[in-house]
Amino acid sequence: MASDSYGVLNDLAPVFRPYIQNVYQDLQLGLCKTRVDFERVSGRSEGGDCQIRIVLPYCSKKLKWEIIFDSTAPWFAPDFRFDDESFLMNVDETFLEEKVPSLSKWNENDPKALSDVISELISLYKHHQIKKLNEDESSRAYFEYSALLGDALTSENDIEVWVGGHVVEFLIRLNVDTSRLPEVYSDGTEKNPGIDTALLLVRYPNSTNAELILSPSLTKSLGNITLPTMHQSGVLMDYVPMVTELLNNKINDLLDNEKLKRDLLAQLIVKYEGAILEHDANSAAFLFEMNNYHWILQIDIGAKFPEKPPVLALRSIYHCNKGKPVYKILTGCPYKKFESYIEQQVEIFKNECLGLYPRDQHVSLDN
């Protein structure tokens, strides 16, 4: 738990802390799947605070709802104060029993009780926003939403809707296939909401300013993505598949390039098995001997391979500069004449180290 949220939790009366702790640790809401956060609410009661403000991700917004416990009757379900006054106005007890059963049947012995209530309330809030959108059937946003749901690739569960005074937002989950990415990028990213999270944020009436939101791991894998232009006359039912195809093609290219990289390293490792010093998924180091001269060949393959060729470096095990081995970067290494090229460069490198040739072309590790 983050230090700020931990401080808020400590200020809460102990009897209510398990509910809040469960929400923070286990509850994942919305398409972003990011953790919720908490803020203090002014006012204290005997035995600690009985109010807390929860910050919930929704579309591009952060909903701030106050949760109010009764310190004199801690077994009672909490009350809520919403930042949208139109939400749950004039609802009767029967409606709440049907739509928010975890609240009407509050189980004070279950740490998940509050998480279940918040999940049900968020579902209601989403339907509340869709209802507001449907009230203006002549709007461009209503048309776009209705048309997008007609696409077999997008369902109501894939879209979050928020309706403001003059702006309508859609947060859309893209159907991106990342099933094989963990094979390549398994190290993870702190606070990662999921490697498969790819979202498109679109606002009306300014739909041309669409934003792509990728999870940290997907951003790490794909880098910066430039969205295709969305023209004012364009429609979401065409644009969403276009962006989805763009991302899937990027992922396929990444995996194809990764296979080429692994195949190249595997060929070298098998061929020079007796000379291998170390290797990983992106590099390998070999110790070779030629004409009684020992040297190390370092091969580093970058993320943009094969667009950018591998970086090859020769390292001397005899010659040092400031206590570190001298090395030389090789450029323009031909694939078809790899061995003859390396042998030629090793001879030049050896003579440079012995002082027979100018030493302008090699550097030390300090440079």
N, C-alpha and C positions, 0 to 999 in steps of 0.2 A: 504494500500500500504506500502511495506517495506520502511524503512527510506532511503536506498540508491537509490531505484527507485524513491522515492518521491523527492529526491534532484535533480535527473536527469530531472524529469518532471518540476520542478521549473526553471531549467536553460533553458528550451525550450521556444521559443516565445509563448506568451499566446494564439495566434490564433490557434496553432497546438496542444495544450494540450488536448482538448477533445478527439481527435483521439487516443492519446497514453493512456489516462486514460481508455478509453473503452477497448482497447486491453488488458491492465493489469487486469482489473476487470472482464471482461466477456469472453475473448477469451480462449478457451481450445483446444489445438492442440495435435495431435498424439494419440497414444495408451495410453501413460502415463497420459494424461489429466492433466498435471501440468501447472501451470501458466507460462507465458513467463516472461522474465526479460529484463532490459535495462541497457545500459552502455553509458557513455559519449563518444563523438567523439571530438577530438581536433578541435579548430577553432570556432570563434564566429562571429556573424554578428549583425548589429544594430538591437536592439529590442529583442535580445536573440538568442539562438542557433536555427538553422534551420536543424541541423543534429542530428541523434540519432542512436545508434546501438541496435538492438533488438536481444535477445538471445532466440533461439527457440529449444525446445526439439525434437530430432528425433533419433530413435534407441538409441544407448548409447551416441550419440553425442550432442553437443550444436552448432547449426548453428548460425553464427553471421552475420547478414545482416544489412547494413547501409541504413537508410531511409533519404532521402535528400529532404527537402521542399524548395520551392522558396519563400524567404521572401518578394521579390518585387511583387510576384503574388501569394498570399496565396490561391487563388481559384483553382490553378493548381494542378493536381495530383502529388504526390511525385515521385521521381526517387529512384531506388534501386541499391545498389552495393552488390553483393553476394560474399561469401567467396569461392565459387566453380566457377572458371572462365569458366568451360564448360557448366554451367547452363544457358539456354536461350541465347546461342550464335547464331548469324545469324538467328534470328527469325524476321518475317516481321510484319507489323501492323495488317494485317488480322488475323494472328495467335493469337496475343495478344487480339484482339477484341473478338475472339471466346473463348479463354481459360481463359482470365482474364477480363471479362466484367466490373467488379467493378472498374478496373483501367481505362479502355477506356471510361467508362461512370461515371467518378468520380463525386460524389455529395458532394461538400464542406460543405453542411448544415447538413449532416448526420454524427453524431459522430461514427457510426459503419462502416463508409466507409473504413477506414484503416484495420479494423478487417476482413472485407469481402475480401479485396485484399490479405491479408496475407494468409487467408484460401485457396484461389484459387492458390496462388503461391506455398504453401506447397503441394497441390495436384499435381501440375505440377512437383515439385521437386521429389516427390515419383515416378512418371512415368519416370522421367529422370533417376533415379537410376535403375529402372526395365529395362529400355532400355539398360543401360550399362551392366547389368547382362545378358541380352539376347544376347549380342554381342559375348559371349563365350559359345556357346551351348555345348561344350565338357567338361565344368567344372563340378566339383562335386556340387558346389553351385547351378548352373543352374538346374541340375538334381533334387536336393532336393527341390528346389522351385517349379518346375513343378509338381513333384510327390505330394507335399503337397497340392497344389491347386486342385489336383484330388480327394482329400478327401472331402466328403460332409460336414464335420464339420468345414473346414477352407476355407475362401474366401480371395480374394485379399485385402479386407478391414481389414482383421485380421492380416496382415503382413506389417511391414515396412522394406524396403530393403536399405542397404547402401553398396556401392562398393568403396573400397579404392584401393591403389596400389597393395597390396598383400593379402588383407583381405576382406571378404564379411560378412556382419552382417545381421541377421534376428531377428527382434523383433516380437514375435508372441503372439497374444492375445489368452488365453486359455478359452475354453468354460466351465467356472466354474459356478455352480448354487449356488448363494448366496442370493436367494430371501427371505429366512427365517432368515438370520443372523441378520437383523435389529431388529427382535423381541427379540433377545438375547443381542446384543451389540448396544444399541441405543445412547450411550453417545457420540460417535463420537471421532474423533482425529483431532487436529489442522493440517491444511494444508493437509487434507486427499484428495487424488485425486479420491476417490470413493471406497466404500467397495467391489465392484465387480471387481476390477482391479487385474488380475493375468496374468503376462507376462513371456515369456521365451525368453531369449537372447542367440542366438547361433552364433558362429563365425566359419567361414571356412578359412583355412583348419583345425583349431584346434577345431573341433566340440565337443570333449569330455569335454571341459570346459564350458558346458552350465550353465547359471545362471538363477535362479528364482527370479523374481521381483514382490513383492506383495505390494499393497497399505498399508499405515500405519494401517488402521482399520483391514484389513485382516491379517496382521502380528500379530496384537494384539490378534485377535481371535484364530489363528491357531498356533502361536509360530513359532519356527524354523522348517523348513521343509528340510529334506535331500533328494536331488534328486537321483533317481536311476541312476546307472552308464550308460553313453551312450558310447557304444563301438565304435571304429573307423569304424567298418563295419556296424554299425547300421544306420538306416535311420529315417529321421524326421517324415515321415508319420506313423511310428510305435511308435516313442518316444513321440511325442506330445500327442496322445491319452493316452499313459501310464501315463504321468505326470498329464494330466487332470483328469484321473480316480483316481490317488492318492489324489489329492486335493479334489475332490468331496467326496471320502470316508472319508477324514479327517473332512470335514464339516458335513457329516451325523453322524459320531461318536460324534462330538461335540454337535450336536443338540439332539442326543439320550441321551447322558450323562446329558445334560441340563434338559431334560424332567425327567429323573430319580431324579435329584436333586430337581426339583420343586415339584415332586410328594412326595418325602420324607418330604420336609418342609411342604407341604400342609397337609399331614397326621398328623404331629406333631401339627401343628397350630389348626387343627380342633379338634384333640383329647384333647389338653390342652388349649382350647380357653380361659378359665377363668384365666389362669396363664400367658398368653402372655404379655411380656413387650414391645418388639419391634421385627421387622423382616424386612428383605429385600430379594433379590433374592438369597443370598448366606449364610445367617445366621439368627438365631433367638435366643431370650433370654426369659427364663421363670422364674417366681418367684414361688417356691414351698414351702410347709410346710410339715414336717414329724416329728411326736413326739414332737410337739411344737418347732421345730427348722426350721427357715426360711433360704432358700438358693436360689441361682440363678444358673440355668443351661444355659450355653452358647454353642450353636452349630454353628460351622463354617464349611461350605462345600467348598472345594477348587476347582480350575478349573480342576484338574485331577481326580475328583470323577467320577466313583466309583473305579477307579484303586487305589486311595488313599482314605481311609475312612475319614469320618468327624472328625474334632477335637472337642472334648467335654471338657468343663471346668466347674468345680464347683467354685462358688464364695460365700464367706461368707458375710452376711450383718451385722454381729456382730463384726468380728475380723479384725483388720487392722495392717498393717506394714508400718511405716513411713507415716501414714495418708491415706493409700490406702487399699482397700479390699484385703484380702488374697485369693488366688485362687489355684486350683490344676488341672493339665491337666490329663485327663483320657485316657489311652491307651488300645487298644485291645478290644473296646466295642463290644460285640456280638449283632447282629441284632435281633436274635430270643429271647434272654433273656434280652432285653434292660432295662425294668423296674426293674427287680430284681437286675440286675447289678448296676444300678444307686442307688437304695436304699442301697445296700451293701456299695457302695463307699461313699455315703453321711454319713452313720454312722461312717465309718472310718475317713472321713474328719472332722466331728464334733468333734470326740474324739481327733484328732490331734490338732484342734484349741483350745480345752479345756486343752491340755497338757497331756492327758491321754496316747497318743501314740507319738512316735518320730515324729518331724515335718519336716523330711528331704524331704518328698515327695511333699510338696506344696511350692509355692513361692508367692512373692508379685508382683504387677504390675511394680515395679522398676527393677526387675531382668530380 
